[in-house]
Amino acid sequence: MKKAALLFILVVLISIVSCGKSGGGDSSQQQQNNTTTTLHSGFAKGADVSWLTQMEAGNYKFYNSSGTQQDLLQILKDKGINSIRLRVWVNPSDGWCNKADVITKATRAKNLGMRIMIDFHYSDSWADPGKQTKPAAWASQDINALKTSVYNHTYDVLSSLANAGITPEWVQVGNETNDGMLWEDGRASKSMTNFAALVNSGYSAVKAVNNAIKVIVHISNGYDNSLFRWMFDGLKASNASYDIIGMSLYPSATNWADLDNQCLVNMNDMVSRYGKPVMIVEVGMDVNSPAACKSFLSDIISKVNSVSNNSGLGVFYWEPECYNWQNYTLGAFDNSGKPTSALDAFLVN
């Protein structure tokens, strides 16, 4: 009897320890998940869908997870997306992403109750860390004329949106301006003062249209603190005006955890160092890694949400709707035109 009783006690103890390691651990993890995925009020869950009208003109269709054809914006809204980002070019050769096209897409987003970000590239085509080409109409302009052109273009587009009943919540003055914009005059490594002056021209135009719109300065590689320190130290010294620090983050399926951790450190440093909130205005990952992408998105949404004083404002996926489109492979729709599981990360409350 003593041996049996001893054996019974031993079994009970093992069961308690086992529950502590597994059941208790799962409960703790669930509590952690609930904590990290309860977003603060106003958190933007967004997507840049600037290719939408061009894809539709190419007879691309979009389907919800059940295979029913729907408007892309409705599909994204049902996936938890509440904000839409749209790029605008000055005079694109094919017309896509010009003022009229932006108004068309912004109107559709507004009609679904979505918040809107406008991303000024100040170019006729792509502006990014490797190229910041002046629009053809501005090619011969010096810095003083460029400041006027930036103001007039920004004011014109935003005034036209206002006349259509659309007030963006956020406006980017430049896209991935790691080394400034409107090269060479506005190249930051050659003249941070010139770049800051161009930022201020855009800022002034935005506020002239509506003082409530928040102005974003956006650079890529959100994990790179030294890059951000160089840029925003320079803008501070040059008296640039802006409201939000915007970041891009494009990790792989294998390095996202490390980059997310570095990005969080950088975000908190930006908030404490410059007194500005932060936002991830572009993210993406290989469409063939949807599980990893979902994990990445869940983690970066949680990390942005955790930035001190609710100063992490949101996360935007860049062109998730792309499938079989212009060789772009970092979307989040499969080859049948349905969203991958990656976008389920935005369903968080």
C-alpha positions as a Markdown table, in Angstrom:
| # | Residue | x | y | z |
|---|---|---|---|---|
| 1 | Met | 0.0 | 0.0 | 0.0 |
| 2 | Lys | 2.8 | 2.4 | 0.8 |
| 3 | Lys | 4.4 | 1.7 | -2.6 |
| 4 | Ala | 1.1 | 2.2 | -4.3 |
| 5 | Ala | 0.4 | 5.4 | -2.5 |
| 6 | Leu | 3.9 | 6.7 | -3.2 |
| 7 | Leu | 3.4 | 5.9 | -6.9 |
| 8 | Phe | 0.1 | 7.7 | -6.9 |
| 9 | Ile | 1.6 | 10.8 | -5.4 |
| 10 | Leu | 4.5 | 10.7 | -7.9 |
| 11 | Val | 2.1 | 10.5 | -10.8 |
| 12 | Val | 0.1 | 13.4 | -9.5 |
| 13 | Leu | 3.3 | 15.5 | -9.1 |
| 14 | Ile | 4.4 | 14.7 | -12.6 |
| 15 | Ser | 1.0 | 15.7 | -14.0 |
| 16 | Ile | 1.1 | 19.0 | -12.1 |
| 17 | Val | 4.6 | 19.8 | -13.5 |
| 18 | Ser | 3.6 | 18.8 | -16.9 |
| 19 | Cys | 0.5 | 21.0 | -16.8 |
| 20 | Gly | 2.7 | 23.9 | -15.7 |
| 21 | Lys | 5.0 | 23.4 | -18.6 |
| 22 | Ser | 2.4 | 22.9 | -21.3 |
| 23 | Gly | -1.1 | 24.0 | -20.3 |
| 24 | Gly | 0.2 | 26.9 | -18.1 |
| 25 | Gly | 2.6 | 27.9 | -20.9 |
| 26 | Asp | -0.2 | 27.9 | -23.5 |
| 27 | Ser | -2.3 | 30.0 | -21.2 |
| 28 | Ser | 0.5 | 32.5 | -20.7 |
| 29 | Gln | 1.2 | 32.6 | -24.4 |
| 30 | Gln | -2.5 | 33.2 | -25.1 |
| 31 | Gln | -2.4 | 36.1 | -22.6 |
| 32 | Gln | 0.7 | 37.4 | -24.3 |
| 33 | Asn | -1.0 | 37.2 | -27.7 |
| 34 | Asn | -4.1 | 38.9 | -26.4 |
| 35 | Thr | -2.0 | 41.7 | -24.9 |
| 36 | Thr | 0.2 | 42.3 | -27.9 |
| 37 | Thr | -2.6 | 42.1 | -30.5 |
| 38 | Thr | -5.0 | 44.5 | -28.8 |
| 39 | Leu | -4.3 | 47.7 | -30.8 |
| 40 | His | -4.5 | 51.1 | -29.4 |
| 41 | Ser | -7.2 | 53.5 | -30.7 |
| 42 | Gly | -6.4 | 54.9 | -34.1 |
| 43 | Phe | -3.9 | 52.2 | -35.2 |
| 44 | Ala | -3.9 | 52.1 | -39.0 |
| 45 | Lys | -3.9 | 48.7 | -40.7 |
| 46 | Gly | -3.2 | 49.7 | -44.2 |
| 47 | Ala | -2.4 | 48.7 | -47.8 |
| 48 | Asp | -1.0 | 50.6 | -50.7 |
| 49 | Val | -3.1 | 49.6 | -53.7 |
| 50 | Ser | -1.9 | 52.2 | -56.2 |
| 51 | Trp | -1.8 | 49.6 | -59.0 |
| 52 | Leu | -5.5 | 48.8 | -58.6 |
| 53 | Thr | -7.1 | 50.7 | -61.5 |
| 54 | Gln | -4.3 | 49.7 | -63.9 |
| 55 | Met | -4.8 | 46.1 | -62.9 |
| 56 | Glu | -8.5 | 46.3 | -63.4 |
| 57 | Ala | -8.0 | 47.9 | -66.8 |
| 58 | Gly | -5.9 | 44.8 | -67.6 |
| 59 | Asn | -9.0 | 42.7 | -66.8 |
| 60 | Tyr | -7.6 | 41.4 | -63.4 |
| 61 | Lys | -10.2 | 40.1 | -61.1 |
| 62 | Phe | -10.1 | 39.7 | -57.3 |
| 63 | Tyr | -11.7 | 37.1 | -55.2 |
| 64 | Asn | -12.3 | 36.7 | -51.5 |
| 65 | Ser | -11.0 | 33.7 | -49.6 |
| 66 | Ser | -14.2 | 31.7 | -50.5 |
| 67 | Gly | -13.6 | 32.3 | -54.2 |
| 68 | Thr | -16.3 | 34.9 | -54.7 |
| 69 | Gln | -15.4 | 37.8 | -57.0 |
| 70 | Gln | -15.5 | 41.1 | -55.1 |
| 71 | Asp | -14.1 | 44.6 | -55.2 |
| 72 | Leu | -10.5 | 44.5 | -54.0 |
| 73 | Leu | -11.1 | 47.2 | -51.4 |
| 74 | Gln | -14.0 | 45.3 | -49.9 |
| 75 | Ile | -11.9 | 42.1 | -49.7 |
| 76 | Leu | -9.1 | 44.1 | -47.9 |
| 77 | Lys | -11.6 | 45.7 | -45.6 |
| 78 | Asp | -13.0 | 42.3 | -44.7 |
| 79 | Lys | -9.4 | 41.3 | -43.9 |
| 80 | Gly | -9.2 | 44.1 | -41.3 |
| 81 | Ile | -7.6 | 46.8 | -43.5 |
| 82 | Asn | -8.9 | 50.2 | -42.5 |
| 83 | Ser | -6.5 | 52.5 | -44.4 |
| 84 | Ile | -5.5 | 52.9 | -48.1 |
| 85 | Arg | -2.2 | 54.5 | -49.3 |
| 86 | Leu | -2.0 | 55.9 | -52.9 |
| 87 | Arg | 1.1 | 57.3 | -54.7 |
| 88 | Val | 0.9 | 60.3 | -57.0 |
| 89 | Trp | 3.2 | 61.1 | -59.9 |
| 90 | Val | 3.5 | 64.5 | -61.5 |
| 91 | Asn | 3.0 | 63.7 | -65.2 |
| 92 | Pro | 3.3 | 59.9 | -65.8 |
| 93 | Ser | 3.5 | 59.0 | -69.4 |
| 94 | Asp | 0.7 | 56.4 | -69.2 |
| 95 | Gly | -1.6 | 58.4 | -66.9 |
| 96 | Trp | -1.7 | 55.9 | -64.1 |
| 97 | Cys | -1.2 | 57.5 | -60.6 |
| 98 | Asn | -1.7 | 61.0 | -61.9 |
| 99 | Lys | -4.1 | 63.3 | -60.1 |
| 100 | Ala | -7.3 | 62.1 | -61.7 |
| 101 | Asp | -6.4 | 58.4 | -61.1 |
| 102 | Val | -5.6 | 59.1 | -57.5 |
| 103 | Ile | -8.9 | 60.9 | -57.0 |
| 104 | Thr | -10.8 | 57.9 | -58.5 |
| 105 | Lys | -9.1 | 55.4 | -56.1 |
| 106 | Ala | -9.4 | 57.7 | -53.1 |
| 107 | Thr | -13.1 | 58.2 | -53.7 |
| 108 | Arg | -13.6 | 54.4 | -53.7 |
| 109 | Ala | -11.7 | 54.1 | -50.5 |
| 110 | Lys | -13.6 | 56.9 | -48.8 |
| 111 | Asn | -16.9 | 55.4 | -49.9 |
| 112 | Leu | -16.0 | 52.3 | -47.9 |
| 113 | Gly | -15.1 | 54.4 | -44.8 |
| 114 | Met | -11.4 | 53.9 | -45.1 |
| 115 | Arg | -8.7 | 56.3 | -44.0 |
| 116 | Ile | -6.4 | 57.7 | -46.7 |
| 117 | Met | -2.7 | 58.4 | -47.1 |
| 118 | Ile | -1.3 | 60.2 | -50.2 |
| 119 | Asp | 2.3 | 59.5 | -51.2 |
| 120 | Phe | 3.9 | 62.3 | -53.3 |
| 121 | His | 6.9 | 61.0 | -55.3 |
| 122 | Tyr | 7.7 | 64.4 | -56.9 |
| 123 | Ser | 8.6 | 62.5 | -60.1 |
| 124 | Asp | 6.9 | 61.3 | -63.3 |
| 125 | Ser | 7.7 | 57.7 | -62.2 |
| 126 | Trp | 9.2 | 55.8 | -59.4 |
| 127 | Ala | 11.1 | 57.6 | -56.7 |
| 128 | Asp | 13.1 | 55.4 | -54.2 |
| 129 | Pro | 16.5 | 55.2 | -52.6 |
| 130 | Gly | 18.2 | 54.6 | -55.9 |
| 131 | Lys | 16.5 | 57.3 | -58.0 |
| 132 | Gln | 14.8 | 60.6 | -57.3 |
| 133 | Thr | 14.4 | 61.9 | -60.8 |
| 134 | Lys | 12.9 | 65.4 | -61.4 |
| 135 | Pro | 9.7 | 65.5 | -63.4 |
| 136 | Ala | 10.4 | 66.4 | -67.0 |
| 137 | Ala | 8.6 | 69.7 | -66.6 |
| 138 | Trp | 10.9 | 70.6 | -63.6 |
| 139 | Ala | 14.1 | 69.3 | -65.1 |
| 140 | Ser | 15.8 | 72.7 | -65.6 |
| 141 | Gln | 14.6 | 74.3 | -62.4 |
| 142 | Asp | 17.0 | 75.4 | -59.6 |
| 143 | Ile | 16.3 | 74.9 | -55.9 |
| 144 | Asn | 14.2 | 78.0 | -55.6 |
| 145 | Ala | 12.0 | 77.1 | -58.6 |
| 146 | Leu | 11.7 | 73.5 | -57.3 |
| 147 | Lys | 10.5 | 74.7 | -53.9 |
| 148 | Thr | 7.7 | 76.6 | -55.7 |
| 149 | Ser | 6.9 | 73.5 | -57.9 |
| 150 | Val | 6.7 | 71.2 | -54.9 |
| 151 | Tyr | 4.3 | 73.6 | -53.2 |
| 152 | Asn | 2.1 | 74.1 | -56.2 |
| 153 | His | 1.9 | 70.4 | -57.1 |
| 154 | Thr | 1.2 | 69.4 | -53.5 |
| 155 | Tyr | -1.5 | 72.1 | -53.1 |
| 156 | Asp | -3.1 | 71.3 | -56.5 |
| 157 | Val | -3.5 | 67.6 | -55.8 |
| 158 | Leu | -4.7 | 68.0 | -52.2 |
| 159 | Ser | -7.1 | 70.8 | -53.2 |
| 160 | Ser | -8.5 | 68.7 | -56.0 |
| 161 | Leu | -9.1 | 65.9 | -53.5 |
| 162 | Ala | -10.7 | 68.3 | -51.1 |
| 163 | Asn | -13.1 | 69.5 | -53.9 |
| 164 | Ala | -14.0 | 65.8 | -54.3 |
| 165 | Gly | -14.9 | 65.6 | -50.6 |
| 166 | Ile | -11.7 | 63.7 | -49.6 |
| 167 | Thr | -9.3 | 64.8 | -46.8 |
| 168 | Pro | -6.3 | 62.5 | -46.4 |
| 169 | Glu | -5.3 | 61.7 | -42.9 |
| 170 | Trp | -1.7 | 61.6 | -43.8 |
| 171 | Val | 0.5 | 62.9 | -46.6 |
| 172 | Gln | 4.1 | 61.8 | -47.5 |
| 173 | Val | 6.3 | 64.6 | -48.8 |
| 174 | Gly | 8.6 | 62.3 | -50.8 |
| 175 | Asn | 8.9 | 58.5 | -51.1 |
| 176 | Glu | 11.9 | 56.6 | -49.6 |
| 177 | Thr | 14.0 | 59.8 | -49.5 |
| 178 | Asn | 17.1 | 58.1 | -48.0 |
| 179 | Asp | 19.2 | 60.7 | -49.8 |
| 180 | Gly | 16.7 | 63.4 | -50.4 |
| 181 | Met | 14.6 | 64.0 | -53.5 |
| 182 | Leu | 14.6 | 65.9 | -56.8 |
| 183 | Trp | 18.3 | 65.1 | -57.5 |
| 184 | Glu | 20.7 | 66.7 | -57.7 |
| 185 | Asp | 19.5 | 69.9 | -56.2 |
| 186 | Gly | 17.6 | 68.1 | -53.4 |
| 187 | Arg | 20.1 | 65.3 | -52.7 |
| 188 | Ala | 20.6 | 65.3 | -49.0 |
| 189 | Ser | 24.2 | 64.1 | -49.0 |
| 190 | Lys | 25.1 | 67.2 | -51.1 |
| 191 | Ser | 22.8 | 69.7 | -49.4 |
| 192 | Met | 20.6 | 68.7 | -46.4 |
| 193 | Thr | 19.6 | 72.3 | -46.3 |
| 194 | Asn | 18.1 | 72.0 | -49.8 |
| 195 | Phe | 16.3 | 68.8 | -49.0 |
| 196 | Ala | 14.9 | 70.3 | -45.8 |
| 197 | Ala | 13.7 | 73.3 | -47.8 |
| 198 | Leu | 11.8 | 71.0 | -50.2 |
| 199 | Val | 10.3 | 69.2 | -47.3 |
| 200 | Asn | 9.1 | 72.5 | -45.8 |
| 201 | Ser | 7.6 | 73.5 | -49.2 |
| 202 | Gly | 5.5 | 70.3 | -49.2 |
| 203 | Tyr | 4.6 | 70.7 | -45.5 |
| 204 | Ser | 3.4 | 74.3 | -46.0 |
| 205 | Ala | 1.2 | 73.2 | -49.0 |
| 206 | Val | -0.3 | 70.4 | -47.0 |
| 207 | Lys | -1.1 | 72.6 | -44.0 |
| 208 | Ala | -2.5 | 75.3 | -46.3 |
| 209 | Val | -5.1 | 72.9 | -47.6 |
| 210 | Asn | -5.9 | 71.4 | -44.2 |
| 211 | Asn | -3.9 | 71.9 | -41.0 |
| 212 | Ala | -5.1 | 68.7 | -39.5 |
| 213 | Ile | -3.4 | 66.5 | -42.2 |
| 214 | Lys | -0.2 | 64.9 | -40.8 |
| 215 | Val | 3.0 | 65.1 | -42.9 |
| 216 | Ile | 5.3 | 62.1 | -43.1 |
| 217 | Val | 9.0 | 62.0 | -44.1 |
| 218 | His | 9.6 | 58.5 | -45.3 |
| 219 | Ile | 12.9 | 56.6 | -45.7 |
| 220 | Ser | 13.5 | 52.9 | -46.2 |
| 221 | Asn | 15.3 | 50.2 | -44.1 |
| 222 | Gly | 13.4 | 50.8 | -40.8 |
| 223 | Tyr | 15.9 | 48.6 | -39.0 |
| 224 | Asp | 18.9 | 50.9 | -39.8 |
| 225 | Asn | 19.2 | 53.3 | -36.9 |
| 226 | Ser | 22.4 | 55.0 | -38.3 |
| 227 | Leu | 20.6 | 55.9 | -41.5 |
| 228 | Phe | 17.6 | 57.4 | -39.6 |
| 229 | Arg | 19.9 | 59.2 | -37.2 |
| 230 | Trp | 21.8 | 60.8 | -40.1 |
| 231 | Met | 18.6 | 61.8 | -41.9 |
| 232 | Phe | 16.6 | 63.2 | -39.0 |
| 233 | Asp | 19.6 | 64.8 | -37.2 |
| 234 | Gly | 20.2 | 66.6 | -40.5 |
| 235 | Leu | 16.6 | 67.6 | -40.9 |
| 236 | Lys | 16.5 | 68.9 | -37.4 |
| 237 | Ala | 19.6 | 70.9 | -37.9 |
| 238 | Ser | 18.1 | 72.4 | -41.0 |
| 239 | Asn | 14.8 | 73.2 | -39.3 |
| 240 | Ala | 12.6 | 70.9 | -41.4 |
| 241 | Ser | 8.9 | 70.6 | -40.4 |
| 242 | Tyr | 7.1 | 67.3 | -40.4 |
| 243 | Asp | 4.8 | 65.3 | -38.1 |
| 244 | Ile | 5.6 | 61.6 | -38.5 |
| 245 | Ile | 8.6 | 59.5 | -39.3 |
| 246 | Gly | 7.7 | 56.9 | -42.0 |
| 247 | Met | 9.6 | 53.6 | -42.6 |
| 248 | Ser | 9.8 | 50.8 | -45.1 |
| 249 | Leu | 10.6 | 47.2 | -44.0 |
| 250 | Tyr | 11.0 | 44.3 | -46.5 |
| 251 | Pro | 12.5 | 41.3 | -44.7 |
| 252 | Ser | 12.9 | 37.7 | -46.0 |
| 253 | Ala | 11.2 | 34.6 | -44.6 |
| 254 | Thr | 14.4 | 33.9 | -42.6 |
| 255 | Asn | 15.5 | 37.2 | -41.2 |
| 256 | Trp | 12.3 | 39.0 | -40.3 |
| 257 | Ala | 12.5 | 38.4 | -36.6 |
| 258 | Asp | 15.9 | 40.0 | -36.3 |
| 259 | Leu | 14.9 | 43.0 | -38.5 |
| 260 | Asp | 11.7 | 43.4 | -36.5 |
| 261 | Asn | 13.7 | 43.6 | -33.3 |
| 262 | Gln | 16.1 | 46.1 | -34.8 |
| 263 | Cys | 13.1 | 48.1 | -36.2 |
| 264 | Leu | 11.5 | 48.3 | -32.7 |
| 265 | Val | 14.7 | 49.6 | -31.2 |
| 266 | Asn | 14.9 | 52.2 | -34.0 |
| 267 | Met | 11.3 | 53.2 | -33.6 |
| 268 | Asn | 11.6 | 53.8 | -29.9 |
| 269 | Asp | 14.8 | 55.8 | -30.5 |
| 270 | Met | 13.1 | 58.0 | -33.1 |
| 271 | Val | 10.2 | 58.8 | -30.7 |
| 272 | Ser | 12.5 | 59.6 | -27.8 |
| 273 | Arg | 15.1 | 61.4 | -29.8 |
| 274 | Tyr | 13.0 | 63.6 | -32.1 |
| 275 | Gly | 9.6 | 63.6 | -30.3 |
| 276 | Lys | 7.8 | 62.3 | -33.4 |
| 277 | Pro | 5.5 | 59.3 | -33.8 |
| 278 | Val | 6.4 | 56.6 | -36.3 |
| 279 | Met | 4.6 | 54.5 | -38.9 |
| 280 | Ile | 5.6 | 51.6 | -41.1 |
| 281 | Val | 4.2 | 52.8 | -44.4 |
| 282 | Glu | 5.5 | 49.9 | -46.5 |
| 283 | Val | 6.0 | 46.2 | -45.8 |
| 284 | Gly | 6.1 | 43.1 | -47.9 |
| 285 | Met | 7.5 | 39.6 | -48.2 |
| 286 | Asp | 7.7 | 36.9 | -50.9 |
| 287 | Val | 4.2 | 35.8 | -51.8 |
| 288 | Asn | 5.4 | 32.1 | -51.7 |
| 289 | Ser | 6.0 | 32.4 | -48.0 |
| 290 | Pro | 2.6 | 33.2 | -46.7 |
| 291 | Ala | 3.0 | 31.6 | -43.3 |
| 292 | Ala | 6.3 | 33.4 | -42.6 |
| 293 | Cys | 4.7 | 36.6 | -43.9 |
| 294 | Lys | 1.8 | 36.2 | -41.5 |
| 295 | Ser | 4.1 | 35.7 | -38.6 |
| 296 | Phe | 6.1 | 38.7 | -39.7 |
| 297 | Leu | 3.1 | 40.9 | -40.0 |
| 298 | Ser | 1.6 | 39.8 | -36.7 |
| 299 | Asp | 5.0 | 40.6 | -35.0 |
| 300 | Ile | 5.6 | 43.9 | -36.6 |
| 301 | Ile | 2.0 | 45.1 | -36.0 |
| 302 | Ser | 2.5 | 44.1 | -32.3 |
| 303 | Lys | 5.9 | 45.9 | -32.1 |
| 304 | Val | 4.6 | 49.1 | -33.7 |
| 305 | Asn | 1.6 | 49.0 | -31.4 |
| 306 | Ser | 4.0 | 48.6 | -28.4 |
| 307 | Val | 6.1 | 51.8 | -29.2 |
| 308 | Ser | 6.1 | 54.1 | -26.2 |
| 309 | Asn | 3.2 | 56.5 | -25.6 |
| 310 | Asn | 1.1 | 55.0 | -28.4 |
| 311 | Ser | 3.5 | 56.6 | -30.8 |
| 312 | Gly | 3.5 | 53.7 | -33.3 |
| 313 | Leu | 0.7 | 54.6 | -35.6 |
| 314 | Gly | 0.3 | 51.8 | -38.1 |
| 315 | Val | 1.5 | 49.3 | -40.7 |
| 316 | Phe | 0.8 | 49.4 | -44.4 |
| 317 | Tyr | 1.3 | 46.4 | -46.8 |
| 318 | Trp | 2.7 | 47.5 | -50.2 |
| 319 | Glu | 0.5 | 46.4 | -53.1 |
| 320 | Pro | -0.8 | 43.1 | -51.6 |
| 321 | Glu | -3.2 | 42.6 | -54.5 |
| 322 | Cys | -0.5 | 41.9 | -57.0 |
| 323 | Tyr | -0.5 | 38.5 | -58.7 |
| 324 | Asn | 1.1 | 37.7 | -62.0 |
| 325 | Trp | 1.6 | 41.4 | -62.3 |
| 326 | Gln | 4.7 | 43.1 | -63.7 |
| 327 | Asn | 7.0 | 40.5 | -62.1 |
| 328 | Tyr | 6.2 | 41.8 | -58.7 |
| 329 | Thr | 6.5 | 38.9 | -56.2 |
| 330 | Leu | 6.1 | 40.5 | -52.8 |
| 331 | Gly | 2.3 | 40.7 | -52.9 |
| 332 | Ala | -0.2 | 38.8 | -50.8 |
| 333 | Phe | -2.6 | 37.3 | -53.3 |
| 334 | Asp | -2.1 | 33.9 | -54.9 |
| 335 | Asn | -2.2 | 33.1 | -58.6 |
| 336 | Ser | -6.0 | 32.6 | -58.5 |
| 337 | Gly | -6.5 | 36.2 | -57.3 |
| 338 | Lys | -7.4 | 35.3 | -53.7 |
| 339 | Pro | -5.7 | 36.7 | -50.6 |
| 340 | Thr | -3.1 | 34.5 | -48.9 |
| 341 | Ser | -3.1 | 33.6 | -45.3 |
| 342 | Ala | -0.6 | 36.4 | -44.7 |
| 343 | Leu | -3.3 | 39.1 | -44.7 |
| 344 | Asp | -5.1 | 37.3 | -41.8 |
| 345 | Ala | -2.6 | 39.1 | -39.6 |
| 346 | Phe | -4.6 | 42.3 | -40.1 |
| 347 | Leu | -7.7 | 40.7 | -38.5 |
| 348 | Val | -6.4 | 41.6 | -35.1 |
| 349 | Asn | -8.7 | 43.9 | -33.1 |
